Amino acid sequence: PMNYASTVTKELEGQRYLAMRQGDLPAFERLSHPQLTYVHSNGVQDSLSSYLSKCRDGLYVYHRIDHLIHQVRCSGDTALVFGEMSADITSHGVAKTIHNRTLTVWVKAGLQWQFFAYQPTPMAKPSAL
């Protein structure tokens, strides 16, 4: 049912952000689809392997991440998560604070929901999270 998919997806989003903040790359990889497309707020696009490699090399370090889910919309085996993300990160050695609207796509592969795509859009002003 759609309600179940929405609940599961919200839980998985929490696990994904926790893995990112803790630098738990094995957990992040377990949550992710092998064909993940991860777009950063500066437009750089990564695959699962290139993203994990950059994290292993210390190019993306997440110090704080706050996320808010506004809406989950499901169709078949696809869930679209609309929300916001605010974070303090170090990207390629540069400290940054980012505030994005986010679209996250989860797909159900067999019995498991997997993180399939991420598309952030920088916000002019952060909302209170």
N, C-alpha and C positions, 0 to 999 in steps of 0.2 A: 504493500500500500504506500501511497505518496507520503502520508504522515510519518510512517516508519522510515522511509528513505530520508526525509527531512531531518528527523531526529538523529539517525546514524551519521548523516553528513555533517551535522553540527558537531557531533562528538569527534569525528575524524579531523575536522578543521582544528579543533582544540589540540588534538594529538600532533598534528602537523606543525602548528605554531610552537608548541612546546619543544618538539624535536629541533626546530630551527634555532630557538633561543638557547637550548642546551648543547647545540652542536652535535646532536645525536644523529649522525648521517645514516647508520644502519636502520634506525627507526624511520627516518624520512624516506629512505629507499623502499622499505617495506610498504609504506603507504602509497607509493607512487607507481603509476603505470609506466611500463618500459618506454613508451612513446611520449612521455611527458614533454610538453612545451611550456617553458617558464620564461615569461617576459618580465624584465625589470622596469622600474619606473623611468629609467633613462632610455628605454627602447631596446636595450641589449636583449637578445633572445638566447636561451640555453636549452639544450636537451637535458635529460636526466643525467647522463654521464658527464657532460660538460659542467653542469651546475655542481654536482658532487665533487668533481675534480677541483673546481675553483674554491669550494668550501674547505676541502682538505688542504689546499694550499694557503688558506687563510685570507683569501681575497674578499670573502664575505663573512663578517663576524657580526652576529646579532646580540646586542647588549640588553635591549628592552624591546618587547613587542606587545602592543595592545591591539586586539582585534575585536570588531563588532560585526555581527551578522544582522543585516537589515531584512533579508528575505532569502528563502530557498525555494526555487522553482524546479519541479521535477517533470520529466517527460520520458516515459519508458525507463531505460537503464541509464539515464543521464540526469544529473542534478547540477543546477546552476546556483552558486552561492554568491549573492550580492552583499557587499559589506564595505568596511573601512579597516585600514591597518595603519597604525602609527608606530614608528620604531626609531630607536637609536642604534645605528649600525656603523661599522667601519668597512668601507668599500674601497678596495685597492689602496689601503693605507690612509684613507681620508675619513675622518669622523663626520657623520651626517645624521640629521634627523629627518625622517621622511613621513609624509602623511598622504595616504592614497585611498581612493575609492578602488575597490577590488572586485573582480569577477573571477571566481574559481570554479572550474569544471571537474566534477567527479563522475566517473562512469563505473557501472557495475560489470565486472568481468567474472563470469561464473557466479560464485557466491560472495565475492569480495568487491567492495567499493574501492576504487583507486583514483588517486590524484592525477588528473589528465592534462589540465591546462590552468595557467594563471596569467591574468592580465590586469596590471595596476594602472591607474590614471592618477597622476599627482593632483592634489587638491590645493587650491589657492590658500585657503585657511583651514586649519584643522578643526574638526568638531570636538566637543568634549567626549572622550571615550570612557 
